């Protein structure tokens, strides 16, 4: 005969209730955060940032927060100085890695700055927050005022026949960095319409113009013009979106300052270190590569690739200037 005593029955009910609660919580923790969910988490982060109120965020107990590679308390840094968000907004979501990234502009004490954010969630709580703030006062190149609205192409899906696997897309993006270090443009699958924008400034274009005679980006790489970029270290390929052909990477460009390069030769094409000036002008000061090549420094770059048909069509990047050999903090 089974034991039907009231005490034993009550105990069994209690155990079943606790197990049910535990399973429910586990299911909630493992709940998938899709593209819309990740986009929403980024918007929540940005709203809390502008409100100077990190308590509005749901975070894990061990949440890690950095700004420009430096580990700090959530609520420090830009959290204290931001005034408002600008109109430029570009989102990337990767549900498979539970991450979202953002490019935008902000007003900080009345001055325009560039803001990059990467979030990683766990159970719809933020466990990683990596932020990048590019300020004109640092002397880095760029034309921040040009960033008004993101181009629609970054939101568009590419045809299924042009899509590649996550692994293949990461390898293609990495070949771009290898091409810079090796001074070999032949190993990089540039599309004919390739273009690159850094800090709002176009630094490579597939079309010729009055100030930019036609020369392929591959030829720019092979000219050794960028040999002042001695190493590209800490390459992290963090988000991949095969549907839109996007790869989001964070890397460190190392400039030892003792490598001579033909930076003052007439620019034959747009390229990193070619036509744009150190202040993002028309080239009337010094090519921006010269400023980076003239003393030891590191630039941290958050680089977004658009890849279709196995070729790199566009790159959008934020570049921040850091002390030489600064570690990424991750």
C-alpha positions, -999 to 999 in steps of 0.1 A, spaced: 0 0 0 14 34 -9 20 59 19 -8 85 16 0 104 49 -8 141 47 28 151 56 43 129 28 18 142 3 25 178 12 63 172 10 59 157 -25 38 186 -37 64 211 -24 92 192 -42 73 192 -75 65 229 -72 102 237 -66 112 216 -96 87 232 -118 99 267 -108 135 257 -115 127 244 -149 107 275 -157 136 297 -147 160 276 -167 138 279 -197 136 316 -193 174 318 -191 179 298 -223 152 317 -241 165 328 -275 169 365 -281 161 370 -318 171 400 -340 142 421 -328 150 413 -292 187 422 -296 177 455 -313 154 463 -284 182 456 -259 204 480 -277 177 507 -277 172 501 -239 210 506 -234 211 538 -254 180 552 -236 196 544 -202 229 560 -213 212 593 -223 193 592 -190 226 588 -171 209 559 -153 225 524 -155 200 511 -129 174 510 -158 194 481 -173 190 444 -166 225 430 -162 241 398 -150 259 399 -116 294 398 -133 286 422 -161 318 436 -177 319 472 -190 347 489 -209 351 523 -226 380 526 -251 395 494 -238 394 505 -201 375 485 -176 353 507 -154 322 508 -134 289 509 -154 278 545 -152 313 560 -156 329 577 -186 305 588 -213 276 579 -190 284 611 -171 289 635 -200 265 625 -228 239 650 -238 219 633 -266 220 608 -294 225 620 -330 205 610 -360 230 585 -373 222 550 -362 235 517 -376 225 484 -359 240 449 -363 224 418 -346 237 382 -344 213 360 -325 236 330 -328 263 347 -306 236 366 -286 253 399 -296 243 433 -310 264 462 -321 257 499 -328 274 528 -346 260 563 -339 268 598 -330 263 617 -298 266 652 -283 290 652 -254 292 686 -236 279 702 -268 305 685 -291 299 658 -316 315 624 -308 312 590 -324 298 561 -303 302 524 -309 286 498 -286 287 460 -285 264 441 -262 262 404 -253 232 391 -235 224 361 -214 188 354 -204 180 389 -218 204 404 -193 235 422 -204 268 403 -195 292 422 -218 292 459 -227 320 472 -248 319 508 -258 340 530 -281 340 568 -280 359 587 -307 364 623 -298 377 650 -321 399 663 -293 421 632 -296 434 644 -330 421 614 -349 410 619 -385 374 620 -396 345 641 -407 320 635 -379 295 660 -393 289 638 -424 273 611 -404 236 621 -405 218 588 -416 231 553 -422 229 542 -459 200 518 -465 223 492 -480 235 482 -445 199 470 -437 193 452 -470 194 415 -474 216 400 -501 204 373 -526 207 338 -512 230 329 -541 254 356 -529 255 345 -493 284 326 -477 288 306 -445 297 324 -412 332 308 -414 338 318 -450 327 354 -443 351 357 -413 379 343 -435 372 369 -462 373 398 -436 405 385 -422 421 385 -456 416 422 -457 438 426 -426 463 402 -439 465 422 -471 474 453 -452 501 436 -431 516 417 -460 514 446 -484 496 423 -508 463 434 -523 461 403 -545 450 381 -516 420 404 -507 387 398 -526 378 434 -533 347 440 -553 349 465 -582 326 489 -563 346 487 -531 344 517 -508 355 524 -472 343 551 -447 363 558 -415 349 582 -389 326 596 -415 354 602 -440 356 582 -473 391 568 -474 386 545 -504 363 545 -534 358 524 -564 352 554 -586 376 580 -598 372 617 -592 390 651 -598 412 645 -567 413 607 -569 425 591 -601 414 555 -606 436 529 -589 423 497 -574 424 492 -536 444 460 -543 471 481 -560 471 505 -530 478 476 -507 505 462 -529 523 496 -532 535 491 -496 521 526 -489 507 513 -456 537 495 -443 537 519 -413 509 496 -401 533 470 -387 509 446 -371 471 441 -368 467 423 -335 438 411 -312 416 404 -342 381 396 -329 354 387 -353 324 391 -330 292 393 -351 282 377 -384 250 383 -403 249 361 -434 215 374 -444 228 409 -448 264 399 -456 278 416 -425 309 409 -404 317 430 -374 353 429 -362 374 447 -335 411 449 -342 442 469 -330 465 485 -356 500 489 -343 521 518 -356 557 517 -341 565 551 -356 599 541 -371 587 527 -404 592 551 -433 567 550 -461 558 570 -492 531 590 -474 538 623 -491 537 609 -527 507 622 -547 477 601 -538 467 579 -566 435 566 -549 416 569 -517 432 544 -493 441 544 -456 468 570 -454 464 584 -489 443 614 -497 425 623 -465 443 647 -442 450 643 -405 420 664 -397 398 649 -423 401 677 -448 410 676 -485 446 667 -481 460 702 -477 475 694 -443 493 661 -441 479 627 -451 463 611 -421 487 582 -424 516 605 -417 503 615 -383 499 578 -374 533 569 -387 553 597 -371 552 583 -335 543 551 -317 506 546 -313 478 521 -316 444 526 -333 415 505 -322 391 499 -351 356 486 -351 352 475 -387 320 465 -404 323 445 -437 295 440 -463 303 409 -482 284 396 -512 293 369 -537 325 362 -517 338 398 -523 341 428 -500 319 456 -512 319 481 -483 336 488 -451 323 511 -424 346 518 -395 352 539 -363 389 545 -355 401 556 -321 436 567 -312 452 549 -282 486 547 -265 511 523 -283 505 486 -275 473 494 -255 454 461 -249 418 458 -260 405 450 -225 388 417 -236 
